[in-house]
């Protein structure tokens, strides 16, 4: 069975990508990235808003491990 990981990317290409989660099924990975909290333009939680304020635009993607 294939496993997937969530990677956080930033618009500022000088900021390195960050692996957020690993070992996910495709369904789990899709659920994560479909959440409004997985990108700067839709998040509403304090952590995501703070991240956007400090680092600028960001979003989560998934890829096969």
CHARMM-style PDB file with segment names, atoms N, HN, CA, C and O in Angstrom:
ATOM      1  N   UNK     1       0.836  -1.181   0.000  1.00  0.00      PROA
ATOM      2  CA  UNK     1       0.000   0.000   0.000  1.00  0.00      PROA
ATOM      3  C   UNK     1       0.885   1.250   0.000  1.00  0.00      PROA
ATOM      4  O   UNK     1       1.840   1.344   0.772  1.00  0.00      PROA
ATOM      5  N   UNK     2       0.563   2.189  -0.858  1.00  0.00      PROA
ATOM      6  HN  UNK     2      -0.212   2.113  -1.485  1.00  0.00      PROA
ATOM      7  CA  UNK     2       1.340   3.421  -0.936  1.00  0.00      PROA
ATOM      8  C   UNK     2       1.074   4.306   0.276  1.00  0.00      PROA
ATOM      9  O   UNK     2      -0.036   4.342   0.808  1.00  0.00      PROA
ATOM     10  N   UNK     3       2.101   5.007   0.695  1.00  0.00      PROA
ATOM     11  HN  UNK     3       3.002   4.977   0.263  1.00  0.00      PROA
ATOM     12  CA  UNK     3       1.989   5.963   1.793  1.00  0.00      PROA
ATOM     13  C   UNK     3       2.357   7.347   1.272  1.00  0.00      PROA
ATOM     14  O   UNK     3       3.111   7.483   0.309  1.00  0.00      PROA
ATOM     15  N   UNK     4       1.820   8.354   1.916  1.00  0.00      PROA
ATOM     16  HN  UNK     4       1.208   8.244   2.698  1.00  0.00      PROA
ATOM     17  CA  UNK     4       2.003   9.728   1.472  1.00  0.00      PROA
ATOM     18  C   UNK     4       2.466  10.604   2.627  1.00  0.00      PROA
ATOM     19  O   UNK     4       2.285  10.274   3.799  1.00  0.00      PROA
ATOM     20  N   UNK     5       3.069  11.728   2.260  1.00  0.00      PROA
ATOM     21  HN  UNK     5       3.216  11.995   1.308  1.00  0.00      PROA
ATOM     22  CA  UNK     5       3.491  12.699   3.271  1.00  0.00      PROA
ATOM     23  C   UNK     5       2.940  14.067   2.893  1.00  0.00      PROA
ATOM     24  O   UNK     5       2.700  14.368   1.724  1.00  0.00      PROA
ATOM     25  N   UNK     6       2.751  14.881   3.923  1.00  0.00      PROA
ATOM     26  HN  UNK     6       2.946  14.637   4.872  1.00  0.00      PROA
ATOM     27  CA  UNK     6       2.292  16.260   3.756  1.00  0.00      PROA
ATOM     28  C   UNK     6       3.518  17.160   3.830  1.00  0.00      PROA
ATOM     29  O   UNK     6       4.319  17.061   4.759  1.00  0.00      PROA
ATOM     30  N   UNK     7       3.654  18.032   2.849  1.00  0.00      PROA
ATOM     31  HN  UNK     7       3.003  18.113   2.094  1.00  0.00      PROA
ATOM     32  CA  UNK     7       4.777  18.966   2.793  1.00  0.00      PROA
ATOM     33  C   UNK     7       4.231  20.387   2.814  1.00  0.00      PROA
ATOM     34  O   UNK     7       3.324  20.726   2.055  1.00  0.00      PROA
ATOM     35  N   UNK     8       4.789  21.207   3.687  1.00  0.00      PROA
ATOM     36  HN  UNK     8       5.526  20.931   4.304  1.00  0.00      PROA
ATOM     37  CA  UNK     8       4.414  22.622   3.743  1.00  0.00      PROA
ATOM     38  C   UNK     8       5.378  23.405   2.871  1.00  0.00      PROA
ATOM     39  O   UNK     8       6.596  23.324   3.034  1.00  0.00      PROA
ATOM     40  N   UNK     9       4.818  24.156   1.952  1.00  0.00      PROA
ATOM     41  HN  UNK     9       3.829  24.222   1.820  1.00  0.00      PROA
ATOM     42  CA  UNK     9       5.620  24.974   1.042  1.00  0.00      PROA
ATOM     43  C   UNK     9       5.318  26.446   1.308  1.00  0.00      PROA
ATOM     44  O   UNK     9       4.233  26.811   1.761  1.00  0.00      PROA
ATOM     45  N   UNK    10       6.303  27.265   1.014  1.00  0.00      PROA
ATOM     46  HN  UNK    10       7.184  26.968   0.647  1.00  0.00      PROA
ATOM     47  CA  UNK    10       6.173  28.703   1.219  1.00  0.00      PROA
ATOM     48  C   UNK    10       6.397  29.432  -0.099  1.00  0.00      PROA
ATOM     49  O   UNK    10       7.204  29.008  -0.925  1.00  0.00      PROA
ATOM     50  N   UNK    11       5.683  30.520  -0.284  1.00  0.00      PROA
ATOM     51  HN  UNK    11       5.027  30.864   0.388  1.00  0.00      PROA
ATOM     52  CA  UNK    11       5.878  31.330  -1.491  1.00  0.00      PROA
ATOM     53  C   UNK    11       7.307  31.853  -1.557  1.00  0.00      PROA
ATOM     54  O   UNK    11       7.903  31.928  -2.632  1.00  0.00      PROA
ATOM     55  N   UNK    12       7.850  32.215  -0.398  1.00  0.00      PROA
ATOM     56  HN  UNK    12       7.365  32.154   0.475  1.00  0.00      PROA
ATOM     57  CA  UNK    12       9.245  32.652  -0.305  1.00  0.00      PROA
ATOM     58  C   UNK    12      10.134  31.430  -0.529  1.00  0.00      PROA
ATOM     59  O   UNK    12      10.306  30.611   0.374  1.00  0.00      PROA
ATOM     60  N   UNK    13      10.689  31.311  -1.713  1.00  0.00      PROA
ATOM     61  HN  UNK    13      10.549  31.976  -2.446  1.00  0.00      PROA
ATOM     62  CA  UNK    13      11.452  30.123  -2.056  1.00  0.00      PROA
ATOM     63  C   UNK    13      12.747  29.987  -1.269  1.00  0.00      PROA
ATOM     64  O   UNK    13      13.375  28.929  -1.304  1.00  0.00      PROA
ATOM     65  N   UNK    14      13.160  31.028  -0.564  1.00  0.00      PROA
ATOM     66  HN  UNK    14      12.650  31.888  -0.536  1.00  0.00      PROA
ATOM     67  CA  UNK    14      14.340  30.928   0.295  1.00  0.00      PROA
ATOM     68  C   UNK    14      14.024  30.119   1.551  1.00  0.00      PROA
ATOM     69  O   UNK    14      14.934  29.608   2.204  1.00  0.00      PROA
ATOM     70  N   UNK    15      12.742  30.002   1.891  1.00  0.00      PROA
ATOM     71  HN  UNK    15      12.004  30.418   1.360  1.00  0.00      PROA
ATOM     72  CA  UNK    15      12.328  29.225   3.061  1.00  0.00      PROA
ATOM     73  C   UNK    15      12.173  27.769   2.633  1.00  0.00      PROA
ATOM     74  O   UNK    15      11.426  27.483   1.697  1.00  0.00      PROA
ATOM     75  N   UNK    16      12.859  26.850   3.295  1.00  0.00      PROA
ATOM     76  HN  UNK    16      13.466  27.082   4.055  1.00  0.00      PROA
ATOM     77  CA  UNK    16      12.791  25.441   2.884  1.00  0.00      PROA
ATOM     78  C   UNK    16      11.427  24.815   3.155  1.00  0.00      PROA
ATOM     79  O   UNK    16      10.702  25.223   4.062  1.00  0.00      PROA
ATOM     80  N   UNK    17      11.100  23.816   2.346  1.00  0.00      PROA
ATOM     81  HN  UNK    17      11.689  23.483   1.609  1.00  0.00      PROA
ATOM     82  CA  UNK    17       9.886  23.041   2.579  1.00  0.00      PROA
ATOM     83  C   UNK    17      10.007  22.316   3.910  1.00  0.00      PROA
ATOM     84  O   UNK    17      11.107  22.077   4.407  1.00  0.00      PROA
ATOM     85  N   UNK    18       8.869  21.972   4.472  1.00  0.00      PROA
ATOM     86  HN  UNK    18       7.975  22.165   4.068  1.00  0.00      PROA
ATOM     87  CA  UNK    18       8.840  21.333   5.783  1.00  0.00      PROA
ATOM     88  C   UNK    18       7.877  20.151   5.725  1.00  0.00      PROA
ATOM     89  O   UNK    18       6.726  20.323   5.324  1.00  0.00      PROA
ATOM     90  N   UNK    19       8.317  18.961   6.114  1.00  0.00      PROA
ATOM     91  HN  UNK    19       9.253  18.821   6.440  1.00  0.00      PROA
ATOM     92  CA  UNK    19       7.440  17.798   6.164  1.00  0.00      PROA
ATOM     93  C   UNK    19       6.602  17.896   7.432  1.00  0.00      PROA
ATOM     94  O   UNK    19       7.134  17.971   8.540  1.00  0.00      PROA
ATOM     95  N   UNK    20       5.289  17.896   7.254  1.00  0.00      PROA
ATOM     96  HN  UNK    20       4.856  17.835   6.354  1.00  0.00      PROA
ATOM     97  CA  UNK    20       4.353  18.065   8.368  1.00  0.00      PROA
ATOM     98  C   UNK    20       3.918  16.720   8.933  1.00  0.00      PROA
ATOM     99  O   UNK    20       3.874  16.540  10.150  1.00  0.00      PROA
ATOM    100  N   UNK    21       3.596  15.772   8.051  1.00  0.00      PROA
ATOM    101  HN  UNK    21       3.632  15.917   7.062  1.00  0.00      PROA
ATOM    102  CA  UNK    21       3.134  14.444   8.478  1.00  0.00      PROA
ATOM    103  C   UNK    21       3.629  13.398   7.486  1.00  0.00      PROA
ATOM    104  O   UNK    21       3.866  13.705   6.318  1.00  0.00      PROA
ATOM    105  N   UNK    22       3.783  12.174   7.952  1.00  0.00      PROA
ATOM    106  HN  UNK    22       3.590  11.925   8.901  1.00  0.00      PROA
ATOM    107  CA  UNK    22       4.199  11.068   7.091  1.00  0.00      PROA
ATOM    108  C   UNK    22       3.325   9.845   7.369  1.00  0.00      PROA
ATOM    109  O   UNK    22       2.578   9.811   8.347  1.00  0.00      PROA
ATOM    110  N   UNK    23       3.431   8.849   6.500  1.00  0.00      PROA
ATOM    111  HN  UNK    23       4.038   8.876   5.706  1.00  0.00      PROA
ATOM    112  CA  UNK    23       2.749   7.579   6.732  1.00  0.00      PROA
ATOM    113  C   UNK    23       1.252   7.610   6.526  1.00  0.00      PROA
ATOM    114  O   UNK    23       0.531   6.807   7.119  1.00  0.00      PROA
ATOM    115  N   UNK    24       0.767   8.523   5.695  1.00  0.00      PROA
ATOM    116  HN  UNK    24       1.352   9.175   5.214  1.00  0.00      PROA
ATOM    117  CA  UNK    24      -0.676   8.668   5.491  1.00  0.00      PROA
ATOM    118  C   UNK    24      -1.161   7.860   4.299  1.00  0.00      PROA
ATOM    119  O   UNK    24      -0.419   7.628   3.343  1.00  0.00      PROA
ATOM    120  N   UNK    25      -2.409   7.436   4.368  1.00  0.00      PROA
ATOM    121  HN  UNK    25      -3.012   7.624   5.144  1.00  0.00      PROA
ATOM    122  CA  UNK    25      -3.042   6.867   3.183  1.00  0.00      PROA
ATOM    123  C   UNK    25      -3.381   8.021   2.248  1.00  0.00      PROA
ATOM    124  O   UNK    25      -3.341   9.183   2.651  1.00  0.00      PROA
ATOM    125  N   UNK    26      -3.709   7.706   1.016  1.00  0.00      PROA
ATOM    126  HN  UNK    26      -3.741   6.761   0.688  1.00  0.00      PROA
ATOM    127  CA  UNK    26      -4.085   8.754   0.057  1.00  0.00      PROA
ATOM    128  C   UNK    26      -5.314   9.510   0.553  1.00  0.00      PROA
ATOM    129  O   UNK    26      -5.383  10.732   0.419  1.00  0.00      PROA
ATOM    130  N   UNK    27      -6.269   8.811   1.115  1.00  0.00      PROA
ATOM    131  HN  UNK    27      -6.213   7.818   1.223  1.00  0.00      PROA
ATOM    132  CA  UNK    27      -7.478   9.449   1.639  1.00  0.00      PROA
ATOM    133  C   UNK    27      -7.145  10.408   2.772  1.00  0.00      PROA
ATOM    134  O   UNK    27      -7.672  11.519   2.818  1.00  0.00      PROA
ATOM    135  N   UNK    28      -6.279   9.992   3.684  1.00  0.00      PROA
ATOM    136  HN  UNK    28      -5.850   9.089   3.647  1.00  0.00      PROA
ATOM    137  CA  UNK    28      -5.875  10.862   4.787  1.00  0.00      PROA
ATOM    138  C   UNK    28      -5.150  12.107   4.266  1.00  0.00      PROA
ATOM    139  O   UNK    28      -5.380  13.214   4.752  1.00  0.00      PROA
ATOM    140  N   UNK    29      -4.280  11.919   3.280  1.00  0.00      PROA
ATOM    141  HN  UNK    29      -4.093  11.019   2.885  1.00  0.00      PROA
ATOM    142  CA  UNK    29      -3.543  13.043   2.714  1.00  0.00      PROA
ATOM    143  C   UNK    29      -4.503  14.014   2.022  1.00  0.00      PROA
ATOM    144  O   UNK    29      -4.375  15.229   2.176  1.00  0.00      PROA
ATOM    145  N   UNK    30      -5.450  13.487   1.271  1.00  0.00      PROA
ATOM    146  HN  UNK    30      -5.553  12.501   1.146  1.00  0.00      PROA
ATOM    147  CA  UNK    30      -6.437  14.349   0.612  1.00  0.00      PROA
ATOM    148  C   UNK    30      -7.300  15.088   1.627  1.00  0.00      PROA
ATOM    149  O   UNK    30      -7.598  16.269   1.450  1.00  0.00      PROA
ATOM    150  N   UNK    31      -7.697  14.398   2.684  1.00  0.00      PROA
ATOM    151  HN  UNK    31      -7.455  13.438   2.828  1.00  0.00      PROA
ATOM    152  CA  UNK    31      -8.481  15.051   3.743  1.00  0.00      PROA
ATOM    153  C   UNK    31      -7.711  16.219   4.337  1.00  0.00      PROA
ATOM    154  O   UNK    31      -8.279  17.278   4.605  1.00  0.00      PROA
ATOM    155  N   UNK    32      -6.419  16.020   4.540  1.00  0.00      PROA
ATOM    156  HN  UNK    32      -5.957  15.160   4.323  1.00  0.00      PROA
ATOM    157  CA  UNK    32      -5.600  17.090   5.121  1.00  0.00      PROA
ATOM    158  C   UNK    32      -5.551  18.303   4.198  1.00  0.00      PROA
ATOM    159  O   UNK    32      -5.805  19.425   4.635  1.00  0.00      PROA
ATOM    160  N   UNK    33      -5.230  18.088   2.939  1.00  0.00      PROA
ATOM    161  HN  UNK    33      -5.024  17.176   2.584  1.00  0.00      PROA
ATOM    162  CA  UNK    33      -5.064  19.250   2.060  1.00  0.00      PROA
ATOM    163  C   UNK    33      -6.388  19.891   1.663  1.00  0.00      PROA
ATOM    164  O   UNK    33      -6.397  21.028   1.191  1.00  0.00      PROA
ATOM    165  N   UNK    34      -7.495  19.198   1.841  1.00  0.00      PROA
ATOM    166  HN  UNK    34      -7.488  18.275   2.224  1.00  0.00      PROA
ATOM    167  CA  UNK    34      -8.802  19.792   1.556  1.00  0.00      PROA
ATOM    168  C   UNK    34      -9.314  20.641   2.722  1.00  0.00      PROA
ATOM    169  O   UNK    34     -10.294  21.373   2.584  1.00  0.00      PROA
ATOM    170  N   UNK    35      -8.653  20.538   3.851  1.00  0.00      PROA
ATOM    171  HN  UNK    35      -7.856  19.944   3.964  1.00  0.00      PROA
ATOM    172  CA  UNK    35      -9.043  21.328   5.017  1.00  0.00      PROA
ATOM    173  C   UNK    35      -8.693  22.799   4.791  1.00  0.00      PROA
ATOM    174  O   UNK    35      -7.631  23.100   4.246  1.00  0.00      PROA
ATOM    175  N   UNK    36      -9.568  23.718   5.202  1.00  0.00      PROA
ATOM    176  HN  UNK    36     -10.430  23.473   5.645  1.00  0.00      PROA
ATOM    177  CA  UNK    36      -9.242  25.138   5.091  1.00  0.00      PROA
ATOM    178  C   UNK    36      -7.981  25.519   5.874  1.00  0.00      PROA
ATOM    179  O   UNK    36      -7.339  26.523   5.565  1.00  0.00      PROA
ATOM    180  N   UNK    37      -7.633  24.736   6.868  1.00  0.00      PROA
ATOM    181  HN  UNK    37      -8.154  23.920   7.119  1.00  0.00      PROA
ATOM    182  CA  UNK    37      -6.476  25.046   7.702  1.00  0.00      PROA
ATOM    183  C   UNK    37      -5.154  24.629   7.063  1.00  0.00      PROA
ATOM    184  O   UNK    37      -4.102  24.736   7.693  1.00  0.00      PROA
ATOM    185  N   UNK    38      -5.196  24.153   5.815  1.00  0.00      PROA
ATOM    186  HN  UNK    38      -6.051  24.065   5.303  1.00  0.00      PROA
ATOM    187  CA  UNK    38      -3.979  23.685   5.161  1.00  0.00      PROA
ATOM    188  C   UNK    38      -3.381  24.706   4.196  1.00  0.00      PROA
ATOM    189  O   UNK    38      -2.519  24.368   3.384  1.00  0.00      PROA
ATOM    190  N   UNK    39      -3.839  25.953   4.286  1.00  0.00      PROA
ATOM    191  HN  UNK    39      -4.539  26.227   4.945  1.00  0.00      PROA
ATOM    192  CA  UNK    39      -3.262  27.004   3.439  1.00  0.00      PROA
ATOM    193  C   UNK    39      -3.520  28.375   4.045  1.00  0.00      PROA
ATOM    194  O   UNK    39      -4.468  28.565   4.808  1.00  0.00      PROA
ATOM    195  N   UNK    40      -2.680  29.307   3.702  1.00  0.00      PROA
ATOM    196  HN  UNK    40      -1.910  29.153   3.083  1.00  0.00      PROA
ATOM    197  CA  UNK    40      -2.769  30.658   4.259  1.00  0.00      PROA
ATOM    198  C   UNK    40      -4.045  31.373   3.851  1.00  0.00      PROA
ATOM    199  O   UNK    40      -4.555  32.185   4.623  1.00  0.00      PROA
ATOM    200  N   UNK    41      -4.574  31.105   2.677  1.00  0.00      PROA
ATOM    201  HN  UNK    41      -4.159  30.446   2.050  1.00  0.00      PROA
ATOM    202  CA  UNK    41      -5.700  31.886   2.183  1.00  0.00      PROA
ATOM    203  C   UNK    41      -7.044  31.450   2.736  1.00  0.00      PROA
ATOM    204  O   UNK    41      -8.048  32.123   2.500  1.00  0.00      PROA
ATOM    205  N   UNK    42      -7.091  30.341   3.465  1.00  0.00      PROA
ATOM    206  HN  UNK    42      -6.276  29.795   3.656  1.00  0.00      PROA
ATOM    207  CA  UNK    42      -8.362  29.900   4.023  1.00  0.00      PROA
ATOM    208  C   UNK    42      -8.313  29.628   5.523  1.00  0.00      PROA
ATOM    209  O   UNK    42      -9.356  29.441   6.150  1.00  0.00      PROA
ATOM    210  N   UNK    43      -7.124  29.602   6.102  1.00  0.00      PROA
ATOM    211  HN  UNK    43      -6.277  29.753   5.593  1.00  0.00      PROA
ATOM    212  CA  UNK    43      -7.032  29.236   7.516  1.00  0.00      PROA
ATOM    213  C   UNK    43      -7.664  30.304   8.410  1.00  0.00      PROA
ATOM    214  O   UNK    43      -7.710  31.489   8.079  1.00  0.00      PROA
ATOM    215  N   UNK    44      -8.141  29.832   9.545  1.00  0.00      PROA
ATOM    216  HN  UNK    44      -8.103  28.869   9.814  1.00  0.00      PROA
ATOM    217  CA  UNK    44      -8.751  30.731  10.521  1.00  0.00      PROA
ATOM    218  C   UNK    44      -8.172  30.526  11.914  1.00  0.00      PROA
ATOM    219  O   UNK    44      -8.451  31.315  12.817  1.00  0.00      PROA
ATOM    220  N   UNK    45      -7.365  29.475  12.106  1.00  0.00      PROA
ATOM    221  HN  UNK    45      -7.138  28.834  11.372  1.00  0.00      PROA
ATOM    222  CA  UNK    45      -6.840  29.241  13.455  1.00  0.00      PROA
ATOM    223  C   UNK    45      -5.643  30.152  13.738  1.00  0.00      PROA
ATOM    224  O   UNK    45      -4.975  30.631  12.821  1.00  0.00      PROA
ATOM    225  N   UNK    46      -5.400  30.373  14.994  1.00  0.00      PROA
ATOM    226  HN  UNK    46      -5.943  29.984  15.738  1.00  0.00      PROA
ATOM    227  CA  UNK    46      -4.359  31.298  15.428  1.00  0.00      PROA
ATOM    228  C   UNK    46      -2.979  30.892  14.909  1.00  0.00      PROA
ATOM    229  O   UNK    46      -2.206  31.741  14.465  1.00  0.00      PROA
ATOM    230  N   UNK    47      -2.676  29.610  14.963  1.00  0.00      PROA
ATOM    231  HN  UNK    47      -3.304  28.920  15.324  1.00  0.00      PROA
ATOM    232  CA  UNK    47      -1.367  29.140  14.513  1.00  0.00      PROA
ATOM    233  C   UNK    47      -1.146  29.442  13.035  1.00  0.00      PROA
ATOM    234  O   UNK    47      -0.091  29.954  12.659  1.00  0.00      PROA
ATOM    235  N   UNK    48      -2.121  29.133  12.201  1.00  0.00      PROA
ATOM    236  HN  UNK    48      -2.978  28.717  12.506  1.00  0.00      PROA
ATOM    237  CA  UNK    48      -2.000  29.386  10.771  1.00  0.00      PROA
ATOM    238  C   UNK    48      -1.913  30.865  10.450  1.00  0.00      PROA
ATOM    239  O   UNK    48      -1.138  31.273   9.585  1.00  0.00      PROA
ATOM    240  N   UNK    49      -2.706  31.671  11.143  1.00  0.00      PROA
ATOM    241  HN  UNK    49      -3.336  31.340  11.846  1.00  0.00      PROA
ATOM    242  CA  UNK    49      -2.667  33.112  10.914  1.00  0.00      PROA
ATOM    243  C   UNK    49      -1.324  33.700  11.338  1.00  0.00      PROA
ATOM    244  O   UNK    49      -0.786  34.575  10.659  1.00  0.00      PROA
ATOM    245  N   UNK    50      -0.788  33.228  12.447  1.00  0.00      PROA
ATOM    246  HN  UNK    50      -1.225  32.518  12.998  1.00  0.00      PROA
ATOM    247  CA  UNK    50       0.520  33.685  12.907  1.00  0.00      PROA
ATOM    248  C   UNK    50       1.607  33.286  11.911  1.00  0.00      PROA
ATOM    249  O   UNK    50       2.490  34.081  11.589  1.00  0.00      PROA
ATOM    250  N   UNK    51       1.531  32.032  11.423  1.00  0.00      PROA
ATOM    251  HN  UNK    51       0.814  31.386  11.685  1.00  0.00      PROA
ATOM    252  CA  UNK    51       2.501  31.557  10.429  1.00  0.00      PROA
ATOM    253  C   UNK    51       2.473  32.460   9.197  1.00  0.00      PROA
ATOM    254  O   UNK    51       3.525  32.821   8.670  1.00  0.00      PROA
ATOM    255  N   UNK    52       1.284  32.823   8.738  1.00  0.00      PROA
ATOM    256  HN  UNK    52       0.429  32.530   9.166  1.00  0.00      PROA
ATOM    257  CA  UNK    52       1.151  33.687   7.567  1.00  0.00      PROA
ATOM    258  C   UNK    52       1.743  35.061   7.843  1.00  0.00      PROA
ATOM    259  O   UNK    52       2.429  35.625   6.990  1.00  0.00      PROA
ATOM    260  N   UNK    53       1.487  35.596   9.013  1.00  0.00      PROA
ATOM    261  HN  UNK    53       0.930  35.138   9.706  1.00  0.00      PROA
ATOM    262  CA  UNK    53       2.007  36.921   9.379  1.00  0.00      PROA
ATOM    263  C   UNK    53       3.542  36.927   9.399  1.00  0.00      PROA
ATOM    264  O   UNK    53       4.174  37.885   8.951  1.00  0.00      PROA
ATOM    265  N   UNK    54       4.122  35.862   9.916  1.00  0.00      PROA
ATOM    266  HN  UNK    54       3.609  35.084  10.280  1.00  0.00      PROA
ATOM    267  CA  UNK    54       5.579  35.802  10.055  1.00  0.00      PROA
ATOM    268  C   UNK    54       6.275  35.407   8.746  1.00  0.00      PROA
ATOM    269  O   UNK    54       7.270  36.021   8.362  1.00  0.00      PROA
ATOM    270  N   UNK    55       5.751  34.385   8.065  1.00  0.00      PROA
ATOM    271  HN  UNK    55       4.943  33.886   8.376  1.00  0.00      PROA
ATOM    272  CA  UNK    55       6.459  33.804   6.925  1.00  0.00      PROA
ATOM    273  C   UNK    55       5.852  34.125   5.565  1.00  0.00      PROA
ATOM    274  O   UNK    55       6.464  33.837   4.537  1.00  0.00      PROA
ATOM    275  N   UNK    56       4.681  34.706   5.540  1.00  0.00      PROA
ATOM    276  HN  UNK    56       4.184  34.941   6.375  1.00  0.00      PROA
ATOM    277  CA  UNK    56       4.027  34.976   4.267  1.00  0.00      PROA
ATOM    278  C   UNK    56       3.226  33.776   3.785  1.00  0.00      PROA
ATOM    279  O   UNK    56       3.013  32.826   4.538  1.00  0.00      PROA
ATOM    280  N   UNK    57       2.786  33.815   2.542  1.00  0.00      PROA
ATOM    281  HN  UNK    57       2.960  34.587   1.930  1.00  0.00      PROA
ATOM    282  CA  UNK    57       1.935  32.751   2.006  1.00  0.00      PROA
ATOM    283  C   UNK    57       2.572  31.364   2.106  1.00  0.00      PROA
ATOM    284  O   UNK    57       3.771  31.193   1.886  1.00  0.00      PROA
ATOM    285  N   UNK    58       1.734  30.376   2.444  1.00  0.00      PROA
ATOM    286  HN  UNK    58       0.759  30.514   2.622  1.00  0.00      PROA
ATOM    287  CA  UNK    58       2.158  28.996   2.589  1.00  0.00      PROA
ATOM    288  C   UNK    58       0.978  28.098   2.230  1.00  0.00      PROA
ATOM    289  O   UNK    58      -0.169  28.546   2.217  1.00  0.00      PROA
ATOM    290  N   UNK    59       1.261  26.837   1.942  1.00  0.00      PROA
ATOM    291  HN  UNK    59       2.193  26.473   1.953  1.00  0.00      PROA
ATOM    292  CA  UNK    59       0.215  25.861   1.669  1.00  0.00      PROA
ATOM    293  C   UNK    59       0.798  24.476   1.840  1.00  0.00      PROA
ATOM    294  O   UNK    59       2.012  24.283   1.780  1.00  0.00      PROA
ATOM    295  N   UNK    60      -0.084  23.518   2.053  1.00  0.00      PROA
ATOM    296  HN  UNK    60      -1.071  23.675   2.102  1.00  0.00      PROA
ATOM    297  CA  UNK    60       0.320  22.124   2.213  1.00  0.00      PROA
ATOM    298  C   UNK    60       0.014  21.360   0.936  1.00  0.00      PROA
ATOM    299  O   UNK    60      -1.014  21.582   0.295  1.00  0.00      PROA
ATOM    300  N   UNK    61       0.908  20.467   0.579  1.00  0.00      PROA
ATOM    301  HN  UNK    61       1.743  20.287   1.100  1.00  0.00      PROA
ATOM    302  CA  UNK    61       0.750  19.562  -0.562  1.00  0.00      PROA
ATOM    303  C   UNK    61       1.044  18.156  -0.069  1.00  0.00      PROA
ATOM    304  O   UNK    61       1.587  17.973   1.020  1.00  0.00      PROA
ATOM    305  N   UNK    62       0.682  17.160  -0.876  1.00  0.00      PROA
ATOM    306  HN  UNK    62       0.241  17.309  -1.761  1.00  0.00      PROA
ATOM    307  CA  UNK    62       1.077  15.807  -0.514  1.00  0.00      PROA
ATOM    308  C   UNK    62       1.799  15.151  -1.673  1.00  0.00      PROA
ATOM    309  O   UNK    62       1.599  15.496  -2.837  1.00  0.00      PROA
ATOM    310  N   UNK    63       2.644  14.194  -1.321  1.00  0.00      PROA
ATOM    311  HN  UNK    63       2.806  13.914  -0.375  1.00  0.00      PROA
ATOM    312  CA  UNK    63       3.331  13.399  -2.330  1.00  0.00      PROA
ATOM    313  C   UNK    63       3.621  12.024  -1.778  1.00  0.00      PROA
ATOM    314  O   UNK    63       3.658  11.814  -0.566  1.00  0.00      PROA
ATOM    315  N   UNK    64       3.822  11.113  -2.669  1.00  0.00      PROA
ATOM    316  HN  UNK    64       3.792  11.284  -3.654  1.00  0.00      PROA
ATOM    317  CA  UNK    64       4.099   9.729  -2.274  1.00  0.00      PROA
ATOM    318  C   UNK    64       5.460   9.655  -1.592  1.00  0.00      PROA
ATOM    319  O   UNK    64       6.417  10.320  -1.988  1.00  0.00      PROA
ATOM    320  N   UNK    65       5.514   8.828  -0.559  1.00  0.00      PROA
ATOM    321  HN  UNK    65       4.737   8.287  -0.237  1.00  0.00      PROA
ATOM    322  CA  UNK    65       6.793   8.651   0.155  1.00  0.00      PROA
ATOM    323  C   UNK    65       7.678   7.683  -0.596  1.00  0.00      PROA
ATOM    324  OT1 UNK    65       8.794   7.402  -0.161  1.00  0.00      PROA
TER     325      UNK     65
END
